Amino acid sequence: MNRQNKIIMEKAIKLQEVEIRTLSPEDPSAILEYAKDPEALREKMKNKEIAMSNELWEEWKKAYDDFEQAMNQRLVRKYGFVSHDFDFSTLITSMFLHAGFIHLFGNLWFLWLVGVNVEDDWGRPFFLGFYLISGIFASLLFAAMTHSQLPLIGASGAIAGIMGAFAIQYYKTKIYFMLFPFVFKLFPLYAWFYLPLWFLMELFQAIYLSDYSLVAFWAHVGGFGFGVLVVVFLRYSGLKKKYLTPLVEDTLNLMDLDFGKAVEARSAGNTGDAEKHLKQILLREPSNLDAARELIDIYIKEGKKKEAALIAKETFRMLRMEKKEPSIILNFYEGVLEERDIISGLSPYDFYFISQMYGKREQHKEAAKVLATAYKANREKNDAPYILLRLIRTLALSGNQKFLKKALFEMQKRFPEMKNKTIAILREVRNGKK
C-alpha cells in the first residue's frame, strides 16, 4: 500500500503540473476554481470545455489516465468496501485489510481482549459467524449514514460487535487501564461502565465528526449495537440455552473439560479435586503433557517428589512409545525432569534414549551430561559399566578431554574388565573423526 501511494503521488504531481500549465496565468478565477474543486475542472477538461491545444490535451489525457489507473489499482479500492459501487465480496475482504501496522495491531489487541471469553462461551463456528455478520452490519450502517465514496477498511466494526456482546455477557468483568506515559499505575473499570461509555463517545463523534475524520465512527456504533442486540436476543429468546450451550458442550473434548475443572479447582485452592481431574485425563491420555505438568507441579509444591517422579517417568515412557517429535521429548526432559530435579526416576534405557536424541543433533555435551546423570543414579547397579562406556564415547565425541580422563580413571578403577571394550570405543571414535 505504501508503494502504491508513492506511485499515486508521483502521478498526481505530474497531472497537476500539466493542469496548472493549461490554466491561463492571467485568469486567476480558473486557478481558484482548480484549487477549490479539481475534479469539476477535470470534467471540463475531459469534455474539452477549456481552451487548450490538441497537443496539450493529449498530454493531459495521458497523465489523467495514468493517475486514474493507479488509483483504481489500489488494494483499498479493490478489496475495500465502497458503498456507491456495491460488491458483497468486499464486505468480507474489507475486514481483513488495514491502513497500517498500528491500525492492525490495535484491532488485534482489542479482538484478543474481548474475543477469547465470547469465543469460549459461544464456540468457534458461531463466534466466527457472529464476527463476520457484525462486520457486515457495521459496514452497511456506515454506508447508509455517510454515503462516503472512500473505501472502508479494517476489522473495527466486527470487533466493536464483540465488544457489545462482551459488555452485556461479561458486564461485571474488570478491565485494567494504564494512563501511559503519565501514570504508571493500573486501575480497573467495570465493563458495564467503560464499554457503554466508549459507545457513547463513538456515537458523539459519529454525529459531529464523521465529515471531518477518516475514522469510521458509524461502523463502530453499528457493530457495537449489533453485538448488544444479538446477546439480548439470544438470552431472552432462550435460543442460547436451548441450542448454543449444548452445541458448545458437545464440541468440547472431555479432556478439555476435565483440565478446565482441574485448573479452576487448583485456583480455588482445592488441590484434591484438581488431582482427581488430572488423573482422569492421564488415564485416558497418558502422554498428555499439560495434565502431566500440572499434576507434577501440584506434587512438587506439596512435597510429594516421589509421586511427581512416577508421573514424569510414565509420561516420558508414553512419549517415547508414541514416537513424539524429538523437540517435544527434549523439552519435557529439560523443562520438567531437569528443572524439577526428578530425573532419578528414569530407567537407564530412558537415559540412553535422551542421549541418543542429543547425539543425533550433534549436541554431545548435552548427551554427556545426561549420561553422567544416569551413571550417578545407577552407580551401584549392574548397568553402571555400560552407562560409563557410553559416557566415555560421548565425551570423546565432544572433545572434552578433562572429563574424559576422569571417566577413564573411573572405568579403570571400578571396572577393569571393561578395558578392551573401552579401547575399542576410543579407537572407533578416533577413526570416525579421521
Sequence and secondary structure as in RCSB ss.txt:
>XXXX:A:sequence
MNRQNKIIMEKAIKLQEVEIRTLSPEDPSAILEYAKDPEALREKMKNKEIAMSNELWEEWKKAYDDFEQAMNQRL
VRKYGFVSHDFDFSTLITSMFLHAGFIHLFGNLWFLWLVGVNVEDDWGRPFFLGFYLISGIFASLLFAAMTHSQL
PLIGASGAIAGIMGAFAIQYYKTKIYFMLFPFVFKLFPLYAWFYLPLWFLMELFQAIYLSDYSLVAFWAHVGGFG
FGVLVVVFLRYSGLKKKYLTPLVEDTLNLMDLDFGKAVEARSAGNTGDAEKHLKQILLREPSNLDAARELIDIYI
KEGKKKEAALIAKETFRMLRMEKKEPSIILNFYEGVLEERDIISGLSPYDFYFISQMYGKREQHKEAAKVLATAY
KANREKNDAPYILLRLIRTLALSGNQKFLKKALFEMQKRFPEMKNKTIAILREVRNGKK
>XXXX:A:secstr
 HHHHHHHHHHHHHHHHHHHHHS TT HHHHHHHHH HHHHHHHHHTT S   HHHHHHHHHHHHHHHHHHHT H
HHHHSB GGG  HHHHHHGGG  SSHHHHHHHHHHHHHHHHHHHHHH HHHHHHHHHHHHHHHHHHHHHHH   S
 B  SHHHHHHHHHHHHHHTTT EEEEE TTT   EEEEEHHHHHHHHHHHHHHHHHHHGGG SS HHHHHHHHH
HHHHHHHHHHHHSHIIIIIHHHHHHHS HHHHHHHHHHHHHHTT HHHHHHHHHHHHHH TT HHHHHHHHHHHH
HTT HHHHHHHHHHHHHHHHHTT  HHHHHHHIIIIIITTT GGGS HHHHHHHHHHHHHTT HHHHHHHHHHHH
HHTTTSTTHHHHHHHHHHHHHHHT HHHHHHHHHHHHHH GGGHHHHHHHHHHHHHHH 
